């Protein structure tokens, strides 16, 4: 499994925490930026990460901005992406189980390191349930 990960300046510090967690789990990742806490535009990084996932260069993606809102909107503009903004472990599980999300968004200014790691773990370790949910994800895919 390869995870694409990207952030703007508001998510830069939390991205470092998540990269360390992925390394500890021996999960390969590609860091698509930003590489400092200098102010940048989140749509650039949300799009880059989403395109990496949509193209198949990465299996899943994680994007982080100050709140996770803007960068998740940017990611969801890319065809084939279902990016869920998660603020709890339960949301991370459900976005995988019910929505088959292939990207996770979090807020660097709104999520503690400990919670972000737990959310990431739940997201990566939860499988899509399919069934009635497949019909709905197919409808989402047809919308773009």
Rosetta silent file (secondary structure, phi, psi, omega in degrees, C-alpha in Angstrom):
SEQUENCE: XXXXXXXXXXXXXXXXXXXXXXXXXXXXXXXXXXXXXXXXXXXXXXXXXXXXXXXXXXXXXXXXXXXXXXXXXXXXXXXXXXXXXXXXXXXXXXXXXXXXXXXXXXXXXXXXXXXXXXXXXXXXXXXXXXXXXXXXXXXXXXXX
SCORE:     score description
SCORE:     0.000 S_00000001
   1 L     0.000  136.064  175.453    0.000    0.000    0.000 S_00000001
   2 E  -120.960  129.850  179.010    1.190    3.499   -0.873 S_00000001
   3 E  -107.863  127.792  170.057   -0.332    6.562    0.769 S_00000001
   4 E   -87.961  136.652 -179.705   -0.112    9.992   -0.839 S_00000001
   5 E  -135.745  137.492 -179.766    0.017   12.719    1.809 S_00000001
   6 E  -151.471  156.417  177.975   -0.136   16.474    1.421 S_00000001
   7 E  -153.551  164.134  165.933   -0.852   19.558    3.470 S_00000001
   8 L   -96.071 -169.527 -179.066   -0.833   23.295    3.414 S_00000001
   9 H   -62.115  -33.650 -179.991    0.958   25.345    6.062 S_00000001
  10 H   -70.218  -19.163  179.169   -1.908   24.843    8.542 S_00000001
  11 H  -110.111    1.697 -173.636   -1.512   21.081    8.358 S_00000001
  12 H   -58.419  -47.266 -178.076    2.262   20.885    8.060 S_00000001
  13 H   -65.408  -42.512  179.047    3.001   19.981   11.703 S_00000001
  14 H   -67.799  -33.772  177.461    0.264   17.331   11.871 S_00000001
  15 H   -60.039  -39.575  177.722    1.462   15.895    8.564 S_00000001
  16 H   -60.663  -40.138  179.000    4.861   15.271   10.176 S_00000001
  17 H   -63.905  -44.983 -178.803    3.128   13.324   12.972 S_00000001
  18 H   -67.683  -37.627  176.205    1.148   11.216   10.494 S_00000001
  19 H   -61.549  -41.141  177.871    4.262   10.502    8.404 S_00000001
  20 H   -62.489  -43.275  177.674    6.016    9.235   11.530 S_00000001
  21 H   -60.577  -46.009  179.114    3.024    7.013   12.312 S_00000001
  22 H   -61.475  -41.359  177.607    3.027    5.607    8.760 S_00000001
  23 H   -60.832  -43.156  179.420    6.769    4.938    9.001 S_00000001
  24 H   -62.096  -33.447  177.948    6.294    3.094   12.289 S_00000001
  25 L   -85.711    0.244 -178.913    3.668    0.896   10.616 S_00000001
  26 L    60.247   37.291  175.318    6.002    0.368    7.652 S_00000001
  27 L   -98.024  125.617  179.611    3.434    1.880    5.295 S_00000001
  28 E   -70.638  142.387  176.615    4.994    3.505    2.242 S_00000001
  29 E  -143.530  158.247  172.946    4.026    7.094    1.567 S_00000001
  30 E  -123.063  124.904 -178.985    4.837    9.879   -0.835 S_00000001
  31 E   -91.828  114.483 -176.694    4.884   13.418    0.555 S_00000001
  32 L   -96.874   13.892  177.233    3.496   15.832   -2.042 S_00000001
  33 L   100.105  176.439   -8.247    4.157   18.972    0.017 S_00000001
  34 L   -72.600  166.632 -174.263    4.133   21.469    1.398 S_00000001
  35 L  -114.937   20.297  175.879    7.537   21.156    3.007 S_00000001
  36 L  -161.334  176.579  178.361    7.424   24.044    5.490 S_00000001
  37 L   -93.675   12.775  174.888    5.020   26.123    7.542 S_00000001
  38 L   -69.192  140.862 -176.626    5.279   29.020    5.068 S_00000001
  39 L   -57.649  129.666  177.339    1.879   30.138    3.791 S_00000001
  40 L  -139.618  174.069 -178.882    0.692   28.295    0.663 S_00000001
  41 L   -97.902  117.040 -175.803   -2.616   27.694   -1.120 S_00000001
  42 H   -58.198  -32.385 -178.942   -4.373   24.498    0.007 S_00000001
  43 H   -58.894  -32.363 -179.923   -6.110   23.776   -3.362 S_00000001
  44 H   -61.109  -43.507 -174.957   -2.728   23.055   -4.957 S_00000001
  45 H   -81.200  -34.566  174.622   -1.941   20.320   -2.423 S_00000001
  46 H   -62.990  -43.423  179.342   -5.447   18.866   -2.241 S_00000001
  47 H   -66.318  -45.536 -178.801   -5.494   18.517   -6.015 S_00000001
  48 H   -59.367  -43.544 -179.739   -1.989   17.033   -6.220 S_00000001
  49 H   -67.137  -44.412 -179.464   -2.800   14.379   -3.634 S_00000001
  50 H   -62.924  -40.945  178.374   -6.165   13.566   -5.204 S_00000001
  51 H   -65.324  -32.738  176.463   -4.638   13.232   -8.660 S_00000001
  52 H   -64.493  -41.397  178.512   -2.057   10.838   -7.262 S_00000001
  53 H   -71.834  -46.926 -177.247   -4.823    8.618   -5.870 S_00000001
  54 H   -61.825  -32.323 -179.379   -7.124    8.934   -8.898 S_00000001
  55 L   -80.444  -13.530 -177.906   -4.278    7.985  -11.258 S_00000001
  56 L    91.100    0.129  176.929   -3.381    4.897   -9.222 S_00000001
  57 L   -67.449  -25.408  174.834    0.082    6.143   -8.251 S_00000001
  58 L  -130.688  151.169 -179.915   -1.137    5.920   -4.647 S_00000001
  59 L   -81.176  -36.229 -179.912   -3.723    3.610   -3.131 S_00000001
  60 E  -146.814  166.077  179.206   -5.131    6.152   -0.688 S_00000001
  61 E  -134.434  154.422  174.880   -4.525    9.744    0.284 S_00000001
  62 E  -131.340  126.383  178.585   -4.365   11.895    3.396 S_00000001
  63 E  -125.618  144.068 -175.625   -4.731   15.669    3.199 S_00000001
  64 E  -140.331  127.872  169.113   -4.441   18.180    6.018 S_00000001
  65 E  -130.558 -166.100 -176.717   -5.093   21.918    6.197 S_00000001
  66 L   -55.900  -48.119  179.490   -6.037   24.129    9.137 S_00000001
  67 L  -111.866  -15.850 -173.781   -9.536   22.680    9.488 S_00000001
  68 L    88.595  -12.153 -175.192   -9.516   19.996    6.799 S_00000001
  69 H   -71.413  -58.089 -175.532  -12.486   21.669    5.130 S_00000001
  70 H   -60.067  -44.201 -176.799  -10.827   23.530    2.259 S_00000001
  71 H   -70.650  -28.455  175.472   -8.395   20.801    1.303 S_00000001
  72 H   -71.969  -37.003  176.167  -11.174   18.169    1.331 S_00000001
  73 H   -62.584  -45.470  178.764  -13.258   20.335   -1.001 S_00000001
  74 H   -59.182  -47.059 -179.033  -10.260   20.651   -3.330 S_00000001
  75 H   -61.155  -40.478 -177.303   -9.624   16.891   -3.289 S_00000001
  76 L   -71.681   -6.558  175.260  -13.259   16.090   -4.021 S_00000001
  77 L   -77.330  -14.491 -177.724  -13.111   18.141   -7.232 S_00000001
  78 L   -89.616  126.658 -179.440  -10.984   15.376   -8.806 S_00000001
  79 L   -56.323  134.378  178.134  -12.953   12.636  -10.573 S_00000001
  80 L    93.040   -1.262 -177.762  -12.752    9.313   -8.752 S_00000001
  81 L  -103.910  136.468  170.725  -12.058   10.804   -5.340 S_00000001
  82 L  -128.083   94.674 -176.687  -14.205   10.393   -2.252 S_00000001
  83 E  -101.376  121.234  179.260  -12.439   12.389    0.449 S_00000001
  84 E  -104.069  125.848  172.802  -13.975   12.309    3.908 S_00000001
  85 E   -81.538  116.875 -175.091  -13.240   14.994    6.477 S_00000001
  86 L  -118.044  131.906  178.158  -13.079   13.087    9.749 S_00000001
  87 L  -116.786    3.945  177.836  -13.051   14.534   13.250 S_00000001
  88 L  -150.376  162.639  176.477  -13.548   11.255   15.123 S_00000001
  89 H   -62.915  -40.652  179.840  -12.591    7.594   14.918 S_00000001
  90 H   -60.294  -43.096  177.969  -16.243    6.703   14.291 S_00000001
  91 H   -62.979  -39.363  179.395  -16.377    9.045   11.282 S_00000001
  92 H   -63.209  -42.894  177.705  -13.189    7.489    9.903 S_00000001
  93 H   -64.105  -46.155 -176.070  -14.659    3.998   10.170 S_00000001
  94 H   -69.198  -34.621  178.894  -17.980    5.006    8.648 S_00000001
  95 H   -67.180  -27.581  173.851  -16.464    6.930    5.740 S_00000001
  96 H   -80.816  -49.292 -176.349  -14.636    3.743    4.773 S_00000001
  97 H   -61.916  -44.727 -170.860  -17.476    1.300    5.548 S_00000001
  98 L  -101.886  -30.497 -174.764  -20.293    3.258    3.923 S_00000001
  99 L  -109.511   -5.962 -177.319  -18.672    5.705    1.483 S_00000001
 100 L    49.161   42.523 -179.877  -15.594    3.744    0.381 S_00000001
 101 L   -59.613  137.407  177.693  -13.585    6.940    0.829 S_00000001
 102 L  -107.925    0.838  174.694  -10.158    6.757   -0.756 S_00000001
 103 E  -140.399  146.292  178.121   -8.897    9.919    0.921 S_00000001
 104 E  -114.543  134.168  173.742   -8.919   11.192    4.482 S_00000001
 105 E  -118.643  142.286  176.835   -8.914   14.872    5.408 S_00000001
 106 E  -141.018  162.797  178.856   -8.107   16.267    8.852 S_00000001
 107 E  -103.255  122.303  179.860   -7.565   19.660   10.418 S_00000001
 108 L   -68.793  -26.941 -179.419   -4.115   20.484   11.726 S_00000001
 109 L   -95.774   -5.382 -174.564   -5.461   23.253   13.941 S_00000001
 110 L  -121.681   -4.549 -173.995   -8.488   21.301   15.163 S_00000001
 111 L  -126.795  126.282  177.164   -7.196   17.756   15.729 S_00000001
 112 L   -69.001  158.631  178.198   -4.760   16.622   18.416 S_00000001
 113 H   -56.820  -45.775 -177.236   -1.845   14.422   17.420 S_00000001
 114 H   -62.513  -45.007  179.714   -3.263   11.483   19.376 S_00000001
 115 H   -66.947  -40.383  179.528   -6.704   11.769   17.811 S_00000001
 116 H   -60.860  -40.157  177.472   -5.243   12.195   14.326 S_00000001
 117 H   -64.911  -43.620  179.133   -3.254    8.982   14.707 S_00000001
 118 H   -64.148  -40.036  177.642   -6.358    7.117   15.917 S_00000001
 119 H   -63.979  -46.034  179.733   -8.406    8.509   13.017 S_00000001
 120 H   -60.700  -44.628  178.754   -5.705    7.539   10.519 S_00000001
 121 H   -59.798  -47.128  179.671   -5.478    4.036   11.956 S_00000001
 122 H   -61.872  -42.752 -179.721   -9.246    3.554   11.770 S_00000001
 123 H   -61.619  -47.682 -176.580   -9.348    4.891    8.214 S_00000001
 124 H   -71.284  -29.608 -173.465   -6.544    2.634    6.984 S_00000001
 125 H   -96.720   -1.335 -177.998   -7.728   -0.486    8.802 S_00000001
 126 L  -101.645  136.023 -179.434  -11.446   -0.350    7.940 S_00000001
 127 L   -98.233  153.899  173.936  -12.836   -2.062    4.851 S_00000001
 128 L   -69.430  134.855 -178.032  -15.728   -0.990    2.611 S_00000001
 129 L   -81.269  -20.944 -178.294  -18.884   -2.986    3.393 S_00000001
 130 L    66.641 -140.187  179.223  -20.260   -2.927   -0.156 S_00000001
 131 L    57.713 -132.768 -177.957  -23.841   -4.159   -0.431 S_00000001
 132 H   -61.005  -24.815 -179.895  -26.388   -1.340   -0.331 S_00000001
 133 H   -72.161  -28.775  179.236  -23.525    1.128    0.056 S_00000001
 134 H   -61.336  -42.616  178.626  -22.069    0.151   -3.343 S_00000001
 135 H   -57.644  -40.667 -177.591  -25.164    1.453   -5.118 S_00000001
 136 H   -73.081  -40.503  177.961  -24.712    4.798   -3.378 S_00000001
 137 H   -67.728  -33.084  174.926  -20.987    5.123   -4.063 S_00000001
 138 H   -62.915  -39.323  177.227  -21.697    4.314   -7.712 S_00000001
 139 H   -62.638  -41.448  177.146  -24.189    7.184   -7.720 S_00000001
 140 H   -61.390  -44.970 -178.862  -21.503    9.486   -6.297 S_00000001
 141 H   -62.603  -33.269  179.518  -19.030    8.403   -8.951 S_00000001
 142 H   -74.202  -14.547 -175.637  -21.585    9.145  -11.691 S_00000001
 143 H   -76.414  -24.234 -175.573  -22.081   12.707  -10.415 S_00000001
 144 L  -102.925    0.000    0.000  -18.672   13.977  -11.518 S_00000001
